[in-house]
Amino acid sequence: MSQNQGTFRIGTEEAAIMRIDEMGFTPDQKDFIFADWPEGIEHYSWLLTATRDEIVAWGEAGEWGREEKE
């Protein structure tokens, strides 16, 4: 590696954030996607491999975090 070529490394969370940003989710959807999930790194790893359709299906199953209003 030449002197001018640096290695750029990012973590799993940062990579997941970049990938989701590129997929065109709304701000509310991103809030749900990146909520404080207890699975932590497993959740971010899943976001790196899941298709957009899989993420949408997961979000819809959780109603994107919406609370029912009575």
N, CA, C and O atoms as a printed pandas DataFrame, in Angstrom:
     atom_number atom_name residue_name chain_id  residue_number  x_coord  y_coord  z_coord
0              1         N          MET        A               1    0.852   -1.166    0.000
1              2        CA          MET        A               1    0.000    0.000    0.000
2              3         C          MET        A               1    0.897    1.228    0.000
3              4         O          MET        A               1    1.844    1.317    0.782
4              5         N          SER        A               2    0.599    2.156   -0.864
5              6        CA          SER        A               2    1.420    3.357   -0.929
6              7         C          SER        A               2    1.150    4.255    0.268
7              8         O          SER        A               2    0.188    4.066    1.013
8              9         N          GLN        A               3    2.002    5.209    0.424
9             10        CA          GLN        A               3    1.912    6.136    1.539
10            11         C          GLN        A               3    0.602    6.926    1.514
11            12         O          GLN        A               3    0.087    7.298    2.568
12            13         N          ASN        A               4    0.065    7.182    0.334
13            14        CA          ASN        A               4   -1.152    7.987    0.196
14            15         C          ASN        A               4   -2.430    7.164    0.273
15            16         O          ASN        A               4   -3.524    7.725    0.330
16            17         N          GLN        A               5   -2.304    5.849    0.276
17            18        CA          GLN        A               5   -3.486    4.996    0.327
18            19         C          GLN        A               5   -3.747    4.586    1.769
19            20         O          GLN        A               5   -3.010    3.779    2.336
20            21         N          GLY        A               6   -4.787    5.138    2.353
21            22        CA          GLY        A               6   -5.158    4.775    3.709
22            23         C          GLY        A               6   -6.240    3.713    3.690
23            24         O          GLY        A               6   -6.922    3.524    2.683
24            25         N          THR        A               7   -6.387    3.044    4.774
25            26        CA          THR        A               7   -7.454    2.071    4.906
26            27         C          THR        A               7   -8.612    2.752    5.599
27            28         O          THR        A               7   -8.453    3.359    6.658
28            29         N          PHE        A               8   -9.777    2.644    4.992
29            30        CA          PHE        A               8  -10.979    3.252    5.560
30            31         C          PHE        A               8  -11.847    2.118    6.072
31            32         O          PHE        A               8  -12.278    1.258    5.304
32            33         N          ARG        A               9  -12.099    2.119    7.353
33            34        CA          ARG        A               9  -12.937    1.088    7.950
34            35         C          ARG        A               9  -14.058    1.750    8.721
35            36         O          ARG        A               9  -13.866    2.749    9.414
36            37         N          ILE        A              10  -15.228    1.166    8.580
37            38        CA          ILE        A              10  -16.355    1.649    9.359
38            39         C          ILE        A              10  -16.937    0.454   10.096
39            40         O          ILE        A              10  -16.732   -0.696    9.707
40            41         N          GLY        A              11  -17.657    0.739   11.153
41            42        CA          GLY        A              11  -18.271   -0.318   11.936
42            43         C          GLY        A              11  -19.587   -0.774   11.333
43            44         O          GLY        A              11  -20.098   -0.182   10.382
44            45         N          THR        A              12  -20.114   -1.825   11.902
45            46        CA          THR        A              12  -21.367   -2.403   11.433
46            47         C          THR        A              12  -22.515   -1.403   11.516
47            48         O          THR        A              12  -23.315   -1.291   10.588
48            49         N          GLU        A              13  -22.594   -0.676   12.629
49            50        CA          GLU        A              13  -23.676    0.295   12.793
50            51         C          GLU        A              13  -23.591    1.387   11.729
51            52         O          GLU        A              13  -24.602    1.735   11.120
52            53         N          GLU        A              14  -22.408    1.923   11.502
53            54        CA          GLU        A              14  -22.240    2.980   10.501
54            55         C          GLU        A              14  -22.577    2.471    9.106
55            56         O          GLU        A              14  -23.214    3.172    8.320
56            57         N          ALA        A              15  -22.144    1.242    8.800
57            58        CA          ALA        A              15  -22.427    0.653    7.489
58            59         C          ALA        A              15  -23.931    0.463    7.299
59            60         O          ALA        A              15  -24.462    0.705    6.215
60            61         N          ALA        A              16  -24.612    0.029    8.359
61            62        CA          ALA        A              16  -26.063   -0.159    8.277
62            63         C          ALA        A              16  -26.769    1.172    8.054
63            64         O          ALA        A              16  -27.703    1.255    7.257
64            65         N          ILE        A              17  -26.332    2.200    8.747
65            66        CA          ILE        A              17  -26.930    3.529    8.583
66            67         C          ILE        A              17  -26.759    4.012    7.143
67            68         O          ILE        A              17  -27.700    4.532    6.544
68            69         N          MET        A              18  -25.574    3.844    6.598
69            70        CA          MET        A              18  -25.327    4.261    5.209
70            71         C          MET        A              18  -26.211    3.483    4.241
71            72         O          MET        A              18  -26.770    4.058    3.307
72            73         N          ARG        A              19  -26.337    2.180    4.464
73            74        CA          ARG        A              19  -27.143    1.346    3.569
74            75         C          ARG        A              19  -28.620    1.747    3.626
75            76         O          ARG        A              19  -29.272    1.873    2.589
76            77         N          ILE        A              20  -29.139    1.945    4.828
77            78        CA          ILE        A              20  -30.548    2.327    4.978
78            79         C          ILE        A              20  -30.791    3.701    4.363
79            80         O          ILE        A              20  -31.828    3.919    3.737
80            81         N          ASP        A              21  -29.856    4.627    4.529
81            82        CA          ASP        A              21  -29.988    5.951    3.904
82            83         C          ASP        A              21  -30.126    5.826    2.393
83            84         O          ASP        A              21  -30.894    6.563    1.775
84            85         N          GLU        A              22  -29.391    4.904    1.801
85            86        CA          GLU        A              22  -29.425    4.716    0.346
86            87         C          GLU        A              22  -30.720    4.063   -0.128
87            88         O          GLU        A              22  -31.057    4.149   -1.309
88            89         N          MET        A              23  -31.448    3.414    0.774
89            90        CA          MET        A              23  -32.668    2.682    0.398
90            91         C          MET        A              23  -33.903    3.565    0.337
91            92         O          MET        A              23  -34.951    3.111   -0.123
92            93         N          GLY        A              24  -33.816    4.813    0.787
93            94        CA          GLY        A              24  -34.924    5.741    0.631
94            95         C          GLY        A              24  -36.060    5.605    1.622
95            96         O          GLY        A              24  -37.211    5.879    1.280
96            97         N          PHE        A              25  -35.765    5.191    2.839
97            98        CA          PHE        A              25  -36.801    5.139    3.866
98            99         C          PHE        A              25  -37.115    6.542    4.363
99           100         O          PHE        A              25  -36.276    7.440    4.296
100          101         N          THR        A              26  -38.339    6.721    4.863
101          102        CA          THR        A              26  -38.745    8.020    5.408
102          103         C          THR        A              26  -38.061    8.232    6.767
103          104         O          THR        A              26  -37.575    7.277    7.372
104          105         N          PRO        A              27  -38.025    9.482    7.244
105          106        CA          PRO        A              27  -37.453    9.720    8.577
106          107         C          PRO        A              27  -38.143    8.913    9.678
107          108         O          PRO        A              27  -37.471    8.398   10.573
108          109         N          ASP        A              28  -39.487    8.793    9.627
109          110        CA          ASP        A              28  -40.202    8.001   10.635
110          111         C          ASP        A              28  -39.826    6.524   10.554
111          112         O          ASP        A              28  -39.668    5.860   11.579
112          113         N          GLN        A              29  -39.685    6.016    9.338
113          114        CA          GLN        A              29  -39.271    4.623    9.174
114          115         C          GLN        A              29  -37.857    4.412    9.714
115          116         O          GLN        A              29  -37.582    3.402   10.362
116          117         N          LYS        A              30  -36.963    5.361    9.448
117          118        CA          LYS        A              30  -35.598    5.253    9.969
118          119         C          LYS        A              30  -35.579    5.287   11.489
119          120         O          LYS        A              30  -34.786    4.586   12.117
120          121         N          ASP        A              31  -36.456    6.105   12.089
121          122        CA          ASP        A              31  -36.542    6.132   13.551
122          123         C          ASP        A              31  -36.878    4.748   14.094
123          124         O          ASP        A              31  -36.309    4.308   15.093
124          125         N          PHE        A              32  -37.808    4.065   13.426
125          126        CA          PHE        A              32  -38.183    2.712   13.854
126          127         C          PHE        A              32  -37.044    1.728   13.600
127          128         O          PHE        A              32  -36.708    0.916   14.462
128          129         N          ILE        A              33  -36.464    1.809   12.423
129          130        CA          ILE        A              33  -35.380    0.895   12.052
130          131         C          ILE        A              33  -34.218    0.995   13.034
131          132         O          ILE        A              33  -33.615   -0.015   13.398
132          133         N          PHE        A              34  -33.909    2.214   13.461
133          134        CA          PHE        A              34  -32.750    2.421   14.330
134          135         C          PHE        A              34  -33.121    2.666   15.791
135          136         O          PHE        A              34  -32.333    3.226   16.552
136          137         N          ALA        A              35  -34.338    2.241   16.182
137          138        CA          ALA        A              35  -34.708    2.322   17.597
138          139         C          ALA        A              35  -33.720    1.470   18.391
139          140         O          ALA        A              35  -32.982    0.671   17.814
140          141         N          ASP        A              36  -33.707    1.634   19.674
141          142        CA          ASP        A              36  -32.754    0.931   20.533
142          143         C          ASP        A              36  -33.173   -0.532   20.692
143          144         O          ASP        A              36  -33.784   -0.909   21.693
144          145         N          TRP        A              37  -32.840   -1.339   19.702
145          146        CA          TRP        A              37  -33.219   -2.752   19.714
146          147         C          TRP        A              37  -32.282   -3.528   20.621
147          148         O          TRP        A              37  -31.070   -3.315   20.587
148          149         N          PRO        A              38  -32.833   -4.438   21.441
149          150        CA          PRO        A              38  -31.988   -5.199   22.364
150          151         C          PRO        A              38  -31.011   -6.140   21.656
151          152         O          PRO        A              38  -30.036   -6.588   22.260
152          153         N          GLU        A              39  -31.262   -6.438   20.396
153          154        CA          GLU        A              39  -30.381   -7.337   19.655
154          155         C          GLU        A              39  -29.059   -6.673   19.284
155          156         O          GLU        A              39  -28.091   -7.357   18.951
156          157         N          GLY        A              40  -29.016   -5.348   19.340
157          158        CA          GLY        A              40  -27.780   -4.611   19.085
158          159         C          GLY        A              40  -27.117   -4.956   17.770
159          160         O          GLY        A              40  -27.697   -4.756   16.703
160          161         N          ILE        A              41  -25.897   -5.475   17.845
161          162        CA          ILE        A              41  -25.086   -5.740   16.646
162          163         C          ILE        A              41  -25.778   -6.718   15.704
163          164         O          ILE        A              41  -25.611   -6.621   14.488
164          165         N          GLU        A              42  -26.552   -7.659   16.241
165          166        CA          GLU        A              42  -27.275   -8.606   15.380
166          167         C          GLU        A              42  -28.279   -7.870   14.500
167          168         O          GLU        A              42  -28.462   -8.214   13.332
168          169         N          HIS        A              43  -28.925   -6.860   15.066
169          170        CA          HIS        A              43  -29.903   -6.071   14.302
170          171         C          HIS        A              43  -29.198   -5.329   13.167
171          172         O          HIS        A              43  -29.666   -5.344   12.029
172          173         N          TYR        A              44  -28.082   -4.687   13.474
173          174        CA          TYR        A              44  -27.341   -3.959   12.442
174          175         C          TYR        A              44  -26.807   -4.908   11.381
175          176         O          TYR        A              44  -26.804   -4.567   10.198
176          177         N          SER        A              45  -26.358   -6.081   11.778
177          178        CA          SER        A              45  -25.879   -7.075   10.814
178          179         C          SER        A              45  -27.014   -7.506    9.896
179          180         O          SER        A              45  -26.816   -7.671    8.692
180          181         N          TRP        A              46  -28.209   -7.690   10.467
181          182        CA          TRP        A              46  -29.366   -8.050    9.652
182          183         C          TRP        A              46  -29.677   -6.949    8.654
183          184         O          TRP        A              46  -29.992   -7.230    7.498
184          185         N          LEU        A              47  -29.593   -5.691    9.091
185          186        CA          LEU        A              47  -29.854   -4.576    8.172
186          187         C          LEU        A              47  -28.874   -4.553    7.007
187          188         O          LEU        A              47  -29.190   -4.017    5.945
188          189         N          LEU        A              48  -27.705   -5.119    7.191
189          190        CA          LEU        A              48  -26.710   -5.158    6.114
190          191         C          LEU        A              48  -26.980   -6.266    5.106
191          192         O          LEU        A              48  -26.443   -6.238    3.999
192          193         N          THR        A              49  -27.802   -7.237    5.474
193          194        CA          THR        A              49  -28.039   -8.365    4.565
194          195         C          THR        A              49  -29.476   -8.459    4.077
195          196         O          THR        A              49  -29.733   -9.056    3.032
196          197         N          ALA        A              50  -30.418   -7.878    4.819
197          198        CA          ALA        A              50  -31.831   -7.962    4.438
198          199         C          ALA        A              50  -32.100   -7.133    3.187
199          200         O          ALA        A              50  -31.473   -6.099    2.956
200          201         N          THR        A              51  -33.038   -7.608    2.396
201          202        CA          THR        A              51  -33.466   -6.823    1.233
202          203         C          THR        A              51  -34.372   -5.696    1.719
203          204         O          THR        A              51  -34.852   -5.718    2.853
204          205         N          ARG        A              52  -34.596   -4.723    0.862
205          206        CA          ARG        A              52  -35.504   -3.630    1.217
206          207         C          ARG        A              52  -36.885   -4.195    1.508
207          208         O          ARG        A              52  -37.543   -3.768    2.456
208          209         N          ASP        A              53  -37.333   -5.158    0.695
209          210        CA          ASP        A              53  -38.648   -5.776    0.904
210          211         C          ASP        A              53  -38.734   -6.455    2.268
211          212         O          ASP        A              53  -39.766   -6.372    2.932
212          213         N          GLU        A              54  -37.673   -7.121    2.690
213          214        CA          GLU        A              54  -37.660   -7.771    4.004
214          215         C          GLU        A              54  -37.745   -6.743    5.127
215          216         O          GLU        A              54  -38.443   -6.952    6.119
216          217         N          ILE        A              55  -37.037   -5.640    4.967
217          218        CA          ILE        A              55  -37.063   -4.592    5.986
218          219         C          ILE        A              55  -38.444   -3.952    6.036
219          220         O          ILE        A              55  -38.961   -3.677    7.119
220          221         N          VAL        A              56  -39.044   -3.712    4.879
221          222        CA          VAL        A              56  -40.399   -3.140    4.829
222          223         C          VAL        A              56  -41.393   -4.097    5.492
223          224         O          VAL        A              56  -42.231   -3.657    6.279
224          225         N          ALA        A              57  -41.316   -5.390    5.191
225          226        CA          ALA        A              57  -42.229   -6.370    5.791
226          227         C          ALA        A              57  -42.073   -6.385    7.312
227          228         O          ALA        A              57  -43.065   -6.453    8.037
228          229         N          TRP        A              58  -40.846   -6.322    7.788
229          230        CA          TRP        A              58  -40.573   -6.278    9.234
230          231         C          TRP        A              58  -41.160   -5.000    9.840
231          232         O          TRP        A              58  -41.790   -5.045   10.896
232          233         N          GLY        A              59  -40.953   -3.870    9.175
233          234        CA          GLY        A              59  -41.481   -2.598    9.668
234          235         C          GLY        A              59  -42.994   -2.583    9.696
235          236         O          GLY        A              59  -43.603   -2.098   10.650
236          237         N          GLU        A              60  -43.603   -3.120    8.640
237          238        CA          GLU        A              60  -45.062   -3.161    8.585
238          239         C          GLU        A              60  -45.622   -4.089    9.658
239          240         O          GLU        A              60  -46.670   -3.801   10.235
240          241         N          ALA        A              61  -44.935   -5.200    9.931
241          242        CA          ALA        A              61  -45.380   -6.122   10.985
242          243         C          ALA        A              61  -45.368   -5.421   12.345
243          244         O          ALA        A              61  -46.196   -5.713   13.208
244          245         N          GLY        A              62  -44.438   -4.508   12.525
245          246        CA          GLY        A              62  -44.366   -3.717   13.757
246          247         C          GLY        A              62  -45.080   -2.395   13.646
247          248         O          GLY        A              62  -44.952   -1.530   14.512
248          249         N          GLU        A              63  -45.846   -2.239   12.557
249          250        CA          GLU        A              63  -46.592   -1.010   12.268
250          251         C          GLU        A              63  -45.709    0.225   12.369
251          252         O          GLU        A              63  -46.166    1.307   12.738
252          253         N          TRP        A              64  -44.428    0.041   12.031
253          254        CA          TRP        A              64  -43.444    1.118   12.050
254          255         C          TRP        A              64  -43.439    1.860   13.386
255          256         O          TRP        A              64  -43.112    3.045   13.450
256          257         N          GLY        A              65  -43.806    1.141   14.454
257          258        CA          GLY        A              65  -43.739    1.698   15.787
258          259         C          GLY        A              65  -44.896    2.603   16.166
259          260         O          GLY        A              65  -44.870    3.258   17.208
260          261         N          ARG        A              66  -45.912    2.635   15.313
261          262        CA          ARG        A              66  -47.067    3.505   15.612
262          263         C          ARG        A              66  -47.840    2.950   16.798
263          264         O          ARG        A              66  -48.000    1.739   16.948
264          265         N          GLU        A              67  -48.306    3.847   17.620
265          266        CA          GLU        A              67  -49.146    3.463   18.752
266          267         C          GLU        A              67  -50.594    3.724   18.378
267          268         O          GLU        A              67  -50.922    4.745   17.773
268          269         N          GLU        A              68  -51.446    2.793   18.746
269          270        CA          GLU        A              68  -52.884    2.954   18.488
270          271         C          GLU        A              68  -53.417    4.098   19.340
271          272         O          GLU        A              68  -53.097    4.204   20.524
272          273         N          LYS        A              69  -54.229    4.949   18.728
273          274        CA          LYS        A              69  -54.882    6.034   19.464
274          275         C          LYS        A              69  -56.313    5.620   19.763
275          276         O          LYS        A              69  -57.047    5.162   18.887
276          277         N          GLU        A              70  -56.683    5.791   21.005
277          278        CA          GLU        A              70  -58.041    5.392   21.399
278          279         C          GLU        A              70  -59.013    6.526   21.270
279          280         O          GLU        A              70  -60.198    6.360   21.561
